Amino acid sequence: MKHCIFLLILAFSSCTQGPGPITPQTAVERQMIGLLEKFDRWDEDGDGKLRASELKEAQKRSGHHPARIIEFYDTDGDQAISLREAQAGFRRVEEAERKAKR
């Protein structure tokens, strides 16, 4: 009986939809998603971190200097952005919107 309940729960959960794709509503959200999407491509040395020298394309697309991008995302103070920091930064989109207006 316990196995039947487990299988029923498993079957039900596999049929439910997840949150779906994130649809950016603003230019800042598009830029932040772009950073996440292109993270590995921009990580030229493959060390898992984006440094200022690797953010030239991000600067062209966003108009923000690499130092300003790093300042926003870098939470451990190593002057680089890890993928985890980039993901956490996206959760701070409201703060990014305010800073982009300055």
Phi and psi restraints in degrees (value plus and minus 20) as a CYANA .aco file:
   2 LYS   PHI     -81.7   -41.7
   2 LYS   PSI     -58.0   -18.0
   3 HIS   PHI     -86.6   -46.6
   3 HIS   PSI     -56.7   -16.7
   4 CYS   PHI     -84.8   -44.8
   4 CYS   PSI     -61.8   -21.8
   5 ILE   PHI     -84.7   -44.7
   5 ILE   PSI     -63.8   -23.8
   6 PHE   PHI     -80.3   -40.3
   6 PHE   PSI     -66.2   -26.2
   7 LEU   PHI     -83.8   -43.8
   7 LEU   PSI     -57.4   -17.4
   8 LEU   PHI     -84.4   -44.4
   8 LEU   PSI     -64.9   -24.9
   9 ILE   PHI     -83.4   -43.4
   9 ILE   PSI     -63.7   -23.7
  10 LEU   PHI     -81.5   -41.5
  10 LEU   PSI     -64.9   -24.9
  11 ALA   PHI     -83.2   -43.2
  11 ALA   PSI     -62.5   -22.5
  12 PHE   PHI     -84.4   -44.4
  12 PHE   PSI     -64.8   -24.8
  13 SER   PHI     -88.4   -48.4
  13 SER   PSI     -49.7    -9.7
  14 SER   PHI     -94.3   -54.3
  14 SER   PSI     -38.5     1.5
  15 CYS   PHI    -109.2   -69.2
  15 CYS   PSI     -39.2     0.8
  16 THR   PHI     -98.2   -58.2
  16 THR   PSI     129.1   169.1
  17 GLN   PHI    -107.1   -67.1
  17 GLN   PSI     127.5   167.5
  18 GLY   PHI     -99.4   -59.4
  18 GLY   PSI    -188.1  -148.1
  19 PRO   PHI     -87.8   -47.8
  19 PRO   PSI     -35.6     4.4
  20 GLY   PHI      61.8   101.8
  20 GLY   PSI     159.4   199.4
  21 PRO   PHI     -90.1   -50.1
  21 PRO   PSI     132.2   172.2
  22 ILE   PHI    -103.6   -63.6
  22 ILE   PSI     107.8   147.8
  23 THR   PHI    -127.3   -87.3
  23 THR   PSI      91.7   131.7
  24 PRO   PHI     -86.8   -46.8
  24 PRO   PSI     120.0   160.0
  25 GLN   PHI    -122.7   -82.7
  25 GLN   PSI     -41.3    -1.3
  26 THR   PHI    -152.7  -112.7
  26 THR   PSI     148.5   188.5
  27 ALA   PHI     -82.4   -42.4
  27 ALA   PSI     -58.3   -18.3
  28 VAL   PHI     -84.1   -44.1
  28 VAL   PSI     -63.3   -23.3
  29 GLU   PHI     -81.8   -41.8
  29 GLU   PSI     -61.2   -21.2
  30 ARG   PHI     -81.2   -41.2
  30 ARG   PSI     -60.9   -20.9
  31 GLN   PHI     -86.3   -46.3
  31 GLN   PSI     -60.8   -20.8
  32 MET   PHI     -86.8   -46.8
  32 MET   PSI     -60.9   -20.9
  33 ILE   PHI     -86.4   -46.4
  33 ILE   PSI     -57.6   -17.6
  34 GLY   PHI     -79.3   -39.3
  34 GLY   PSI     -60.7   -20.7
  35 LEU   PHI     -81.4   -41.4
  35 LEU   PSI     -63.5   -23.5
  36 LEU   PHI     -85.4   -45.4
  36 LEU   PSI     -63.1   -23.1
  37 GLU   PHI     -86.4   -46.4
  37 GLU   PSI     -54.2   -14.2
  38 LYS   PHI    -121.7   -81.7
  38 LYS   PSI     -12.4    27.6
  39 PHE   PHI     -70.9   -30.9
  39 PHE   PSI     -74.9   -34.9
  40 ASP   PHI     -84.6   -44.6
  40 ASP   PSI     -56.6   -16.6
  41 ARG   PHI     -85.9   -45.9
  41 ARG   PSI     -60.0   -20.0
  42 TRP   PHI     -99.1   -59.1
  42 TRP   PSI     -38.7     1.3
  43 ASP   PHI     -96.9   -56.9
  43 ASP   PSI      56.8    96.8
  44 GLU   PHI     -79.6   -39.6
  44 GLU   PSI     -57.1   -17.1
  45 ASP   PHI    -111.4   -71.4
  45 ASP   PSI     -22.3    17.7
  46 GLY   PHI      49.3    89.3
  46 GLY   PSI       2.8    42.8
  47 ASP   PHI    -109.1   -69.1
  47 ASP   PSI     -18.7    21.3
  48 GLY   PHI      63.1   103.1
  48 GLY   PSI      -7.8    32.2
  49 LYS   PHI    -158.6  -118.6
  49 LYS   PSI     125.4   165.4
  50 LEU   PHI    -121.4   -81.4
  50 LEU   PSI     104.9   144.9
  51 ARG   PHI    -127.3   -87.3
  51 ARG   PSI     150.2   190.2
  52 ALA   PHI     -73.4   -33.4
  52 ALA   PSI     -62.0   -22.0
  53 SER   PHI     -84.6   -44.6
  53 SER   PSI     -42.5    -2.5
  54 GLU   PHI    -113.2   -73.2
  54 GLU   PSI     -21.4    18.6
  55 LEU   PHI    -125.2   -85.2
  55 LEU   PSI       0.5    40.5
  56 LYS   PHI     -81.9   -41.9
  56 LYS   PSI     -63.5   -23.5
  57 GLU   PHI     -85.5   -45.5
  57 GLU   PSI     -58.3   -18.3
  58 ALA   PHI     -82.3   -42.3
  58 ALA   PSI     -58.1   -18.1
  59 GLN   PHI     -85.2   -45.2
  59 GLN   PSI     -62.3   -22.3
  60 LYS   PHI     -81.5   -41.5
  60 LYS   PSI     -61.5   -21.5
  61 ARG   PHI     -97.0   -57.0
  61 ARG   PSI     -56.1   -16.1
  62 SER   PHI    -120.3   -80.3
  62 SER   PSI     -44.3    -4.3
  63 GLY   PHI      62.2   102.2
  63 GLY   PSI     -16.3    23.7
  64 HIS   PHI    -121.0   -81.0
  64 HIS   PSI     115.0   155.0
  65 HIS   PHI     -83.0   -43.0
  65 HIS   PSI     121.7   161.7
  66 PRO   PHI     -71.3   -31.3
  66 PRO   PSI     -56.9   -16.9
  67 ALA   PHI     -82.7   -42.7
  67 ALA   PSI     -57.3   -17.3
  68 ARG   PHI     -90.2   -50.2
  68 ARG   PSI     -57.8   -17.8
  69 ILE   PHI     -84.0   -44.0
  69 ILE   PSI     -67.0   -27.0
  70 ILE   PHI     -83.6   -43.6
  70 ILE   PSI     -61.8   -21.8
  71 GLU   PHI     -75.9   -35.9
  71 GLU   PSI     -58.9   -18.9
  72 PHE   PHI     -90.5   -50.5
  72 PHE   PSI     -67.2   -27.2
  73 TYR   PHI    -105.2   -65.2
  73 TYR   PSI     -53.2   -13.2
  74 ASP   PHI     -91.3   -51.3
  74 ASP   PSI      87.0   127.0
  75 THR   PHI    -120.5   -80.5
  75 THR   PSI     -34.5     5.5
  76 ASP   PHI    -122.1   -82.1
  76 ASP   PSI     -18.7    21.3
  77 GLY   PHI      55.6    95.6
  77 GLY   PSI      -0.9    39.1
  78 ASP   PHI    -114.1   -74.1
  78 ASP   PSI      -8.8    31.2
  79 GLN   PHI      40.2    80.2
  79 GLN   PSI      12.7    52.7
  80 ALA   PHI    -168.8  -128.8
  80 ALA   PSI     144.1   184.1
  81 ILE   PHI    -135.7   -95.7
  81 ILE   PSI      98.4   138.4
  82 SER   PHI    -105.2   -65.2
  82 SER   PSI     144.5   184.5
  83 LEU   PHI     -81.3   -41.3
  83 LEU   PSI     -58.1   -18.1
  84 ARG   PHI     -82.6   -42.6
  84 ARG   PSI     -61.0   -21.0
  85 GLU   PHI     -86.4   -46.4
  85 GLU   PSI     -57.6   -17.6
  86 ALA   PHI     -85.1   -45.1
  86 ALA   PSI     -61.3   -21.3
  87 GLN   PHI     -85.1   -45.1
  87 GLN   PSI     -63.0   -23.0
  88 ALA   PHI     -85.8   -45.8
  88 ALA   PSI     -55.0   -15.0
  89 GLY   PHI     -82.7   -42.7
  89 GLY   PSI     -55.7   -15.7
  90 PHE   PHI     -83.4   -43.4
  90 PHE   PSI     -49.2    -9.2
  91 ARG   PHI     -91.7   -51.7
  91 ARG   PSI     -29.3    10.7
  92 ARG   PHI    -127.1   -87.1
  92 ARG   PSI      15.6    55.6
  93 VAL   PHI     -79.4   -39.4
  93 VAL   PSI     -56.4   -16.4
  94 GLU   PHI     -82.1   -42.1
  94 GLU   PSI     -62.4   -22.4
  95 GLU   PHI     -82.7   -42.7
  95 GLU   PSI     -61.3   -21.3
  96 ALA   PHI     -82.8   -42.8
  96 ALA   PSI     -59.9   -19.9
  97 GLU   PHI     -80.7   -40.7
  97 GLU   PSI     -64.2   -24.2
  98 ARG   PHI     -82.9   -42.9
  98 ARG   PSI     -64.4   -24.4
  99 LYS   PHI     -88.1   -48.1
  99 LYS   PSI     -52.9   -12.9
 100 ALA   PHI     -88.0   -48.0
 100 ALA   PSI     -45.1    -5.1
 101 LYS   PHI     -97.1   -57.1
 101 LYS   PSI     -36.0     4.0
